[in-house]
């Protein structure tokens, strides 16, 4: 710039491309989306569509390489888990060559990507090798609008199971999905009542599905110290089987 002091010089390593790759998600989160989208935000989503679905994923991979979540404080504005989500995504891409674009969509509530800003024929139910799916990521981040959008896709399996993640206690520090191996079990164990209700409304939901020796009702009873509402919701949905780690559990009164 000619007038030094009036405007800060932009270092070469902060070129427009670098800025766009680094901050597209922040801007995508800030503009109105979904039913509240404006003409300007739709233009942004069209640009996101063009680079996000880059055929070989090169731009997305560059974004993961550049992004430094230790300085991205805006993560915490949307959810406590966002920083850990991003660390997990980068680790998965590097170590397991997993395409985690849909997990970003689900974890950050990018509902426009699901509803229209995607190539024809996009499969929104591509899981990792361990079965972890975009729907599970949406539930873990308590993204209700994205959960609903994913459930409206015919390709998405609401009863998909994943390898059990072994941690204890209620959701904290970004660890969600640790209470079970299905989206419903994760919602129950992490006390995500909003997404839990959406899952239970799905016509194909199997409320008594047994996975890794657990059922959703068994998880709810095991985590009863955090509240009885999940038990009430499951019983109202017809749940009858309560198992946790292969053991049958007595069903407590929900009126206490």
N, C-alpha and C positions, 0 to 999 in steps of 0.2 A: 504494500500500500504506500502511496506517496506521502500521506500525512500520518507519520508514525505517531502513536499515542492516541489517535482518533479510533483506530481499529487495530485489533491484534493481528499480527501476521499468522498465517496458517502454515504450520510446518508441513513439509512434503509428506511425512508419514501420516498426515491427517487429511489426505486428499478427499475430494467428494466421494469417490468410491469407498474409501475406508470409512468415511462418516456414514454413508448409506448402509453399508454392510453391518456396521456396529450398532446403529441406532434405529434401524427400521422397526424393530419390535416395540421400542419405547413409543414411537410415534403411532404405530398401529394400535397400541393400547390406549393412547390418549384421544384418538378421534372417535366420534360416534360410530357404532357398528350395529350390525343386526337390524332390527326393526327401526332403530333410531338413526341409521346411516344417512348422511347428507350427500349431496352430489360431489362435494370435495373429498369426503372420506371414501366414497366409492372409487374416485380416481386413484387415491392412494392404494386401495385394495387391489385395483387392477394392476398397478405397478408391482405390488407384493406378489400377486399371482404370477406375473411374468418371471420374477427372479426366484420365488420360493419353489416353483415347480420346474426349475431349470433341469433339463433332461438328465444330465449326469450328476446333478446335485453339487456341482463344483462351487457355486456361489454360497449355498447353504453351508458347505463344509468350511469355506473361508470365513463365514460369519462365526461359526463355532470356534475356529482357530483364533480369531481376533478378540472375541468377547472376553472381557475380564470381569467376572461377576463380583469380584471383591470391591470394584468401584461402581458397580451398577446398583446404587442404593434404591433405585425405583422398583427393584424386585419386591421389596418389602411393602410397597404401597398396595400391591395387589394380593399378596399372600405370603405368609411366613415361609412357605415351602419353595418359593421360586428360585432362590439362590441354590438350594440343594438340587432342585430339578435340573438346573442348567449344568451343574457339576456332573450329575449323573448322565446327562445326555452327552456331554463331551467325552466322558470316560467310555461310554458305550460305543460311540462312533470310533474312537481311537482303538480300543481293545478288541471290540467284537465286530467292527464294521457293520453296525446296525444303522439303518436309516431311521432316524428319530424325528423326522420332520412332523409327522402326525402327532407325536407326543408333545411337541412345542405347541401345535395347534390346540390340542386338548388342554394342556396345562395352563396356557395363557388366555383361554377363552376367545380364541380367534374364530368366532362362529361364522364369519363371512367366508372363510376358507372352506368350511364344510357346506354352507348353503349354496354358494355360487362361484366363488373365486377359486376354481380348481378345474383341471382338465377333465373332459368327458371320460367316464369309466373309472374314475379314481376309486380305489378300494380303501375304505376308512376302517377296516378291521384287520389290518396287517399287524400281527403281534411279533414280539421278540421271540427268540428261540425258547424262552422259558414261559411263553404264553402271555406275557404282560402286554396289554393292548391299549390303544388310544382311549377307549372308554374307561379303562381303569385309571389312566392318567387324569382324565377329566374328573372322575370321582375323587381321586386323591387330592386334587386341587380345589375341590368343591365348586367346580364351574358348572352351574346348573343349566345355563343356556346352551353350552356346548354339549353337555350330557344329553339334553333333550334333542338337539340337532343330530347327534350321533345315533340315538335310539330311533330316529325317524328314517335312518338309512337301512335299506333292506339287507345290506351286506354285513351289518354289525350284529354279532352274536352276543346277546345280553348275558348268556350263561357261560361264557368262556372262562376257563380255569387257568391259573398260572401257578408256577412253583411257589410254595409258601416262603415268605420272607420272615425270618425269625428275629423279631424284636418283641419287647414287652411294653405294656403300658399304653395309655392313650396317645393319640397322635401328638408328636412334639418334635421340634427341630426338623420338620420337613419329612419325617418318616411316616408315610401313610401307605395303606395297602398291606400293612404288616399284620393285620388281624385276620386275614383269610386269603383265599386264593381265587375269589371271584369278585366282581365289582360290587355285588350286594354285600358280601362279607366285609369288604373294605369299608363301605359306607356305614355299615352297622358298627363295626369295631371302632371307627374313627368318629362316630357320632355325627355323621353328615346327614342330618335328617332331610334336608331339601333334596339332595340327589337320591337318597334312599327312597323317598316317596315316588320320584320319577321312575326309578327302576321297578318298584312294585306295581306301578301302573302299566308296565309293558305287558302285552298279552302273552309273550313267550317266557316270562320269568318263571323259574323253578324255585320256589321259596324253600323247598326241603332238599335241594341239591346237596349231596355229600361230596366234599372234596378235601383230601388230606385229613380225613377223619373229623371234619367239622361241617356244621350247618350254620346258616345265618342266625337261626334262633339260638344255637349253642354259643355262638360268638357274643350275641346280645346278652345272654345270661352271664357269661364269663366276665363281661364288662359292665355288669349291672351297677357297680359302684358309681358309674358316671351318669346313671339315669335309666328309667324304665321305658321311656318313650319308644325306643327301637323294638322292645319286646311287644308293646301294645300294637305297633304298626304291623309287625310280622304276624301276630296272632289274628289280627283283623284281615290279613291277606291270606289266611288259611294255613299258616305254618303249624306243623304238629311235631316235627322231629327236632329234638335239641341234643346235639352232639358236640363235644369239644375234645380234640385229640383222641378220638376213638371211644370216648366215654359218654354214655347217656347221662344227661343232666335233668334233674327235676325242674318242671316249669313253675316258677314262682307266681304268686298273685301279683297282678299289675295294679291293684288298687291300694297297695300299701304305701 
